[in-house]
Amino acid sequence: MEKPLDSNLPADVLPAALGLEPFRPRLPWLNGDLQTLRDTLRPVPLPPEGGEPIRIPVGGGDQLLALLDPPLDGGDPRALVLLMHGLGGSSCRSGLRRMGLTLQHAGFAVLRLNMRGAGPGRELARGTYAASCNSDLLPALARARQLAEGRPLLGMGISLGGTKLLNALLTVPGLLDGLVTISSPLDLAACSAQIERPRNRLYKRWLLQRLVAQTLADPFGVSEPEREALAGRGPVGPMDSILAFDAAITAPRWGYGSVEHYYREASPLRQLQARAAVLPPTLVLHAIDDPWVPVAAARDLAALQLPGVEVLLTAGGGHNGFHARCDRRGDGHLSGEPGNWGDRLTARWFQRLLA
């Protein structure tokens, strides 16, 4: 496989090497908030769901549900891409499905994994997932390697999906042959503080409502102390922040002594700074105007100059937005490819990696 370019290149160098224009926001999505909200405000048309359901045992009778999509041309796949959703997401979210279709168009098979408690896999496993949930993710990666049938296994994580994949690779190196993360938290404490800013109160309310609903929808039940905590009557007080949710639900469910312990141990940047870790060829894409995840951790990662790790910072793009002027419009194609700029960058980076 071709050696990746050096990390932290100027924002126009990597896109040019992949045959893309530099990122320029598309009208009317001109700032980070509008880029972030675009898929919600104007959902993209998608074909009916057609993924092959794959159930993955993860212990204790629980299973994760993944959906396997073949290349769109019906030929043999170049590789299998494990596609990971973010916080409050699932395999059904439009942005994740659009990314999957772009990868399928580029000749890849795609495995869209629902983490514990997410989307159509809600009834198959008790509880919820976390930023580091290797007891679930490692069996899923092993099954994905089987499904790859000797072909390369690549990973693509949107937002917290990238964090989960990085944490798995830091625990067991060599699980993937390449990785792309987009808008992924590398420092959980900084992200928690960011979402608490007054400007982000609507984002916080939306995320918190999704997390609480996902937790209460558990068909296996919720403990009485958890139910009290979700109602704001637990030891952490009002359930009015992501920090409070993680303190009451996420940290104790995954064996952490406190929410501070969880944030510290599940933050990939801290682990990468503390020891020499070997990652597969990796692309980290992050927008400087991301309203959810501060860019500082991505800059710190670039400063580490890890071999094979490219960090691409763009001035615009929001949180998992990256809707550009050069994207296709309506039924016409400006680029000749489906998906937005971030989707196409991912597909082309994977294609270059396998060249």
Stockholm file with secondary structure:
# STOCKHOLM 1.0

chainA/1-355         MEKPLDSNLPADVLPAALGLEPFRPRLPWLNGDLQTLRDTLRPVPLPPEGGEPIRIPVGGGDQLLALLDPPLDGGDPRALVLLMHGLGGSSCRSGLRRMGLTLQHAGFAVLRLNMRGAGPGRELARGTYAASCNSDLLPALARARQLAEGRPLLGMGISLGGTKLLNALLTVPGLLDGLVTISSPLDLAACSAQIERPRNRLYKRWLLQRLVAQTLADPFGVSEPEREALAGRGPVGPMDSILAFDAAITAPRWGYGSVEHYYREASPLRQLQARAAVLPPTLVLHAIDDPWVPVAAARDLAALQLPGVEVLLTAGGGHNGFHARCDRRGDGHLSGEPGNWGDRLTARWFQRLLA
#=GR chainA/1-355 SS CCCCCCSSCCTTHHHHHTTCCCCCBCTTCCSHHHHHHHHHHSCCCCCCCCCEEEEEEEETTEEEEEEEECCTTSSCCSCEEEEECCTTCCTTCHHHHHHHHHHHHTTCEEEEEECTTCGGGGGGSSSCCCSCCHHHHHHHHHHHHHHHTTSCEEEEEETHHHHHHHHHHHHSTTSCSEEEEESCCSCHHHHHHHHTSGGGHHHHHHHHHHHHHHHHTCTTCCCHHHHHHHTTCBTTBCCCSHHHHIIIIIHHHTTCSSHHHHHHHTCHHHHHHHSCCCCCSEEEEEETTCSSSCTHHHHHHHHHCCTTEEEEEESCCTTTTCCBTTSCBTTBCSSSSSSCHHHHHHHHHHHHHHC
#=GC SS_cons         CCCCCCSSCCTTHHHHHTTCCCCCBCTTCCSHHHHHHHHHHSCCCCCCCCCEEEEEEEETTEEEEEEEECCTTSSCCSCEEEEECCTTCCTTCHHHHHHHHHHHHTTCEEEEEECTTCGGGGGGSSSCCCSCCHHHHHHHHHHHHHHHTTSCEEEEEETHHHHHHHHHHHHSTTSCSEEEEESCCSCHHHHHHHHTSGGGHHHHHHHHHHHHHHHHTCTTCCCHHHHHHHTTCBTTBCCCSHHHHIIIIIHHHTTCSSHHHHHHHTCHHHHHHHSCCCCCSEEEEEETTCSSSCTHHHHHHHHHCCTTEEEEEESCCTTTTCCBTTSCBTTBCSSSSSSCHHHHHHHHHHHHHHC
//
